[in-house]
Amino acid sequence: MVLDTVNSSVLKIIEPYKKWVIENPQLLSDVENTVQFLPYFTAGQFNNSTFVSELLYSLSNLVVLFNDLLMYSGKRVHLKFAQFESKIKIWLTVVEYTEALFEISAKKLWGSSGRWFIITTIQIFKTVLRLLLVHLYKERITKNPPIQPLNREKLKEPDVEEVKEGFTLKRSGKVIRSIRGANLPHMRSWEPLSSNVNNSDNLNKSPASEKNLMLAETLYILKPLFHLGCISVTGEKHWPPWLLSLAIDLLSLKLINNGAKNISFSKEEEKEIFRRRVAVLLYILKSPFYDKYSCIKIYSLLTALSDKVPLAKYLADPVTKYLPHWQSTYFYLWSS
């Protein structure tokens, strides 16, 4: 009874904000984008700037996620997965946005041992949930973050058009198209279905390709734990963990590329695969490669830009100050 009262009170408080979010998607996007740039301008400006930057980064992304979920519910856009799976993805997204903050906080409170405990706990938690998505819910490519930021422009117009073209049932909330709305000659086609549809379905159901894809995704998900295990043996910032993670990434991508001949990926899956290919290039920013080769060249380039290009120092100087934090916090190899 008390819980229901609390929930009712919270909903009453949120409802005006929810209404504003739904009615002002473009203004909301502008505000969110501005807030998300704040962490980059706090680097090196005051004490504990690293903690403040991560706090702002985490809060801004969590607010975007919260607003997106409000828009999903307000626009009657239902997430295309089961309820329990949606909870898994929400938890994974929250962890993705906050894990660096937890790591920095643990190091400040409990030192290096506390930091490694938090890192290990978070990676085990993420690995278990991602394996559930792949092996229980048959998700082929897990995305990072699992719930992508909502494209408000695409969400806005279709719902309005659908309501104009028909009417809504009171009980179910389903939109029924009117005869006038269905009278769209340019959308009709009396040609038989192309055989490519059946071929595509058969390709997507290729057992060998599906197994290779599942193996590739499982390796990618387990990579952080393999890397942490290797670190426990060799120590941090040594070559074996770096080489092991790179080998797993390359093997995973190779298996995905082989499967791509027989499997048609969605746009979201292709985007995630492209992100992983770019991430392989970012190994030059990961230790020990960064410490031995990349660091000096990057700082030399930033210094040259700051000295020779007009106004470039206003961009190069913050990057120079923030780069050590970026490298030590975002370019560790146990993160997926």
matplotlib code that plots the C-alpha trace (Angstrom):
import matplotlib.pyplot as plt

x = [0.0, 2.8, 4.8, 1.8, 1.4, 5.1, 4.9, 1.8, 3.5, 6.6, 4.5, 2.6, 6.0, 7.4, 4.3, 4.8, 8.4, 7.5, 4.9, 7.6, 10.1, 7.6, 6.5, 10.1, 12.4, 14.6, 15.1, 15.8, 18.4, 20.2, 20.3, 21.6, 24.3, 25.5, 25.6, 27.5, 30.3, 30.9, 33.2, 35.7, 36.0, 36.5, 39.8, 42.6, 40.7, 40.5, 41.3, 39.5, 38.7, 38.9, 36.2, 34.0, 34.4, 33.4, 30.5, 29.2, 29.7, 27.8, 24.9, 24.5, 24.3, 21.9, 19.6, 19.6, 18.7, 16.0, 14.5, 14.7, 12.7, 10.1, 9.8, 9.5, 6.6, 5.0, 5.2, 3.9, 7.1, 7.6, 11.1, 11.5, 12.5, 11.0, 10.5, 13.3, 15.7, 14.9, 15.8, 19.1, 19.8, 18.9, 21.2, 24.1, 23.6, 23.7, 26.9, 28.5, 27.8, 29.0, 31.8, 34.6, 33.1, 32.9, 36.5, 37.8, 35.7, 36.9, 40.6, 40.1, 38.3, 40.1, 43.3, 44.5, 43.1, 39.6, 39.9, 40.8, 38.0, 35.4, 36.9, 36.6, 33.1, 31.8, 33.4, 31.9, 28.5, 28.6, 29.9, 27.1, 24.4, 25.8, 26.1, 22.4, 21.6, 23.5, 22.8, 19.3, 17.8, 19.8, 21.1, 23.7, 25.7, 25.6, 25.7, 27.7, 25.8, 23.0, 20.3, 21.4, 20.4, 17.0, 16.7, 14.0, 13.5, 12.5, 10.3, 8.3, 6.6, 5.4, 3.2, 1.4, 0.8, -0.5, -3.1, -4.2, -4.6, -6.9, -8.2, -7.1, -8.9, -9.6, -8.8, -5.8, -4.4, -3.9, -4.1, -6.5, -6.0, -9.0, -10.0, -8.8, -5.5, -5.2, -5.9, -2.3, -1.7, 1.9, 2.5, 0.7, 2.6, 0.9, 4.2, 5.0, 7.4, 11.1, 12.8, 15.6, 13.4, 13.4, 17.1, 17.8, 15.8, 17.7, 21.0, 20.1, 19.2, 22.5, 23.5, 27.3, 27.2, 25.0, 27.4, 30.5, 28.7, 27.8, 31.4, 32.7, 30.4, 31.1, 34.9, 34.3, 32.2, 34.8, 37.7, 37.7, 37.9, 40.7, 42.6, 42.1, 43.3, 46.4, 47.1, 46.9, 49.8, 52.0, 51.1, 49.6, 51.0, 52.8, 52.7, 51.0, 47.6, 47.7, 48.6, 45.9, 43.2, 44.2, 44.2, 40.7, 39.4, 40.9, 39.7, 36.2, 36.1, 37.4, 34.6, 32.0, 33.4, 33.2, 29.6, 28.7, 28.8, 25.8, 24.1, 22.5, 23.1, 20.8, 21.9, 22.5, 24.5, 26.6, 27.2, 28.4, 30.8, 32.2, 32.8, 34.7, 36.9, 37.7, 38.4, 41.1, 42.9, 42.7, 45.1, 47.8, 46.4, 46.5, 49.4, 52.2, 52.1, 51.1, 53.8, 56.6, 55.6, 52.4, 52.8, 55.7, 54.4, 50.9, 52.2, 54.6, 51.7, 49.6, 52.4, 53.1, 49.4, 49.2, 52.3, 51.8, 48.0, 46.1, 43.5, 44.5, 45.8, 42.3, 41.6, 45.1, 45.7, 42.6, 43.3, 46.9, 45.7, 43.0, 44.9, 46.5, 43.1, 41.6, 44.4, 44.4, 40.6, 39.1, 41.8, 42.2, 41.9, 39.4, 36.6, 34.4]
y = [0.0, 2.4, 1.4, 2.1, 5.5, 6.3, 5.2, 7.3, 10.4, 9.9, 9.5, 12.8, 14.5, 13.1, 13.5, 17.3, 16.7, 13.7, 15.9, 18.6, 16.0, 14.6, 18.0, 19.5, 16.9, 19.3, 21.7, 18.7, 17.4, 20.8, 21.0, 17.4, 18.0, 21.1, 19.3, 16.3, 18.7, 20.0, 17.1, 18.1, 21.7, 20.7, 18.8, 20.2, 23.3, 22.5, 19.9, 16.5, 17.5, 13.9, 12.9, 15.9, 15.1, 11.5, 12.5, 15.0, 12.4, 9.7, 12.0, 13.5, 10.1, 8.8, 11.7, 11.1, 7.4, 8.5, 10.9, 8.3, 5.8, 8.5, 9.2, 5.5, 5.2, 8.5, 7.9, 4.3, 3.1, -0.3, -1.8, -4.8, -7.3, -9.2, -7.4, -9.2, -8.7, -4.9, -4.8, -6.5, -3.9, -1.0, -2.3, -2.8, 0.7, 2.2, 0.3, 1.4, 5.0, 4.7, 2.1, 4.7, 6.8, 3.7, 2.8, 6.3, 6.5, 3.1, 4.2, 7.3, 5.5, 2.2, 2.5, 0.2, -3.0, -1.4, -0.2, -3.7, -5.3, -2.9, -3.5, -7.3, -7.1, -4.9, -6.9, -10.2, -8.5, -7.2, -10.6, -12.6, -10.3, -10.1, -13.9, -14.1, -11.8, -13.9, -17.5, -17.0, -14.2, -15.1, -11.5, -11.8, -8.7, -7.0, -3.2, -0.7, 0.7, -1.9, 0.8, 3.3, 7.0, 7.6, 9.5, 11.9, 13.2, 9.8, 9.1, 12.3, 12.3, 8.7, 8.5, 11.7, 10.5, 7.1, 8.8, 11.1, 8.2, 6.2, 5.9, 4.4, 1.6, 2.7, -0.6, -1.9, 1.4, 0.0, 2.3, 1.2, 2.7, 4.2, 3.3, 6.7, 6.1, 2.8, 4.3, 4.9, 3.7, 4.5, 2.0, -0.9, -3.5, -6.3, -8.0, -11.4, -11.5, -11.6, -14.9, -12.9, -12.7, -16.5, -16.6, -14.0, -16.0, -19.2, -17.4, -15.9, -19.5, -21.0, -23.2, -23.0, -19.2, -18.8, -20.9, -19.0, -15.7, -16.9, -18.1, -14.7, -12.8, -15.1, -14.5, -10.8, -10.8, -13.0, -10.8, -8.6, -11.6, -13.2, -9.9, -9.5, -13.1, -12.4, -9.2, -11.2, -13.3, -10.9, -7.5, -4.3, -2.6, -5.6, -7.0, -10.4, -8.9, -6.3, -9.0, -11.4, -8.8, -7.8, -11.4, -12.0, -8.9, -9.8, -13.4, -12.2, -9.8, -12.5, -14.9, -12.1, -11.2, -14.9, -15.1, -11.9, -13.8, -15.8, -13.5, -10.1, -7.7, -4.9, -1.3, -1.3, -4.5, -3.1, 0.1, -1.9, -4.0, -0.8, 0.6, -2.6, -2.2, 1.3, 0.2, -2.1, 1.0, 2.5, -0.1, 2.4, 4.4, 1.4, 0.5, -0.6, 0.4, 3.9, 4.3, 3.1, 4.5, 6.6, 9.0, 11.1, 11.4, 12.5, 15.2, 16.4, 16.7, 18.6, 21.0, 21.7, 22.4, 24.7, 26.7, 26.9, 26.9, 30.0, 29.3, 25.6, 25.9, 26.4, 22.9, 21.3, 22.5, 20.9, 17.7, 17.7, 18.2, 15.5, 12.9, 11.2, 10.8, 9.5, 7.1, 5.6, 5.6, 4.8, 2.9, 0.0, -3.4, -5.1, -2.9, -4.3]
z = [0.0, 1.0, -2.2, -4.4, -2.8, -3.3, -7.0, -7.5, -6.1, -8.2, -11.4, -10.6, -10.2, -13.4, -15.6, -16.3, -17.2, -19.4, -21.2, -21.8, -23.1, -25.6, -26.8, -27.1, -28.6, -30.5, -27.6, -25.3, -27.8, -27.9, -24.1, -23.8, -26.3, -24.5, -21.2, -22.7, -23.8, -20.2, -19.1, -21.9, -20.6, -16.9, -17.6, -15.6, -14.5, -10.8, -8.2, -8.7, -12.2, -13.3, -10.8, -11.7, -15.5, -15.0, -12.8, -15.4, -18.2, -16.3, -15.2, -18.7, -20.3, -17.7, -18.2, -21.9, -21.3, -18.9, -21.4, -24.2, -22.0, -21.3, -25.1, -25.8, -23.4, -24.3, -28.1, -27.7, -29.3, -27.7, -27.4, -29.7, -27.1, -24.1, -20.8, -19.0, -21.9, -21.8, -18.1, -18.9, -21.6, -19.3, -16.6, -19.1, -20.5, -17.0, -16.2, -19.5, -18.6, -14.9, -14.8, -15.1, -12.3, -10.1, -10.9, -10.1, -6.9, -5.7, -6.3, -4.2, -1.4, -1.2, -3.3, -6.0, -4.5, -4.3, -7.9, -9.2, -7.1, -8.7, -12.2, -11.8, -10.3, -13.1, -15.9, -14.5, -14.2, -17.8, -19.1, -17.5, -18.8, -22.3, -22.5, -21.5, -24.4, -26.9, -25.7, -24.2, -26.3, -29.4, -30.0, -32.8, -32.2, -28.7, -29.0, -27.0, -25.3, -25.6, -25.7, -28.3, -28.0, -29.5, -32.8, -31.8, -35.4, -36.7, -33.7, -34.0, -37.4, -38.1, -35.0, -36.0, -39.5, -38.3, -36.1, -38.8, -41.2, -38.8, -35.3, -32.0, -30.1, -26.5, -24.8, -26.8, -28.0, -31.5, -34.4, -37.1, -40.6, -42.3, -45.9, -46.9, -45.3, -47.0, -50.5, -51.4, -55.0, -55.1, -52.2, -54.0, -55.9, -57.8, -58.7, -57.1, -54.2, -55.2, -54.6, -52.8, -49.7, -49.3, -50.1, -47.4, -44.9, -45.7, -45.4, -42.1, -40.8, -42.0, -39.0, -39.6, -40.0, -36.9, -34.9, -36.1, -35.3, -31.8, -31.3, -32.4, -30.1, -27.2, -27.6, -27.8, -24.6, -22.7, -23.8, -20.7, -18.4, -20.4, -20.3, -16.5, -16.0, -18.1, -16.1, -12.9, -14.2, -16.0, -14.4, -15.8, -18.9, -20.3, -23.8, -23.3, -22.2, -25.0, -27.6, -26.2, -26.4, -29.9, -31.1, -29.7, -31.4, -34.7, -34.5, -33.6, -36.5, -38.9, -37.8, -38.3, -41.7, -42.8, -41.6, -43.4, -46.7, -45.5, -43.0, -43.7, -40.8, -39.7, -39.9, -36.1, -36.3, -39.1, -37.1, -34.2, -36.3, -37.8, -34.3, -33.4, -36.5, -35.5, -31.9, -33.3, -34.6, -31.2, -29.8, -30.6, -27.6, -25.2, -23.0, -23.5, -27.2, -26.2, -23.6, -25.9, -29.3, -29.5, -26.6, -27.8, -31.3, -30.2, -27.8, -30.5, -33.0, -30.4, -29.6, -33.3, -33.9, -30.9, -32.0, -35.7, -36.4, -35.3, -32.5, -32.5, -29.0, -27.6, -28.8, -28.4, -24.9, -23.3, -25.2, -23.9, -20.4, -20.6, -22.7, -19.7, -18.1, -21.4, -21.9, -18.4, -18.0, -21.4, -23.2, -20.9, -22.6, -20.3, -21.5, -24.3]

ax = plt.figure().add_subplot(projection="3d")
ax.plot(x, y, z, "-o")
ax.set_aspect("equal")
plt.show()
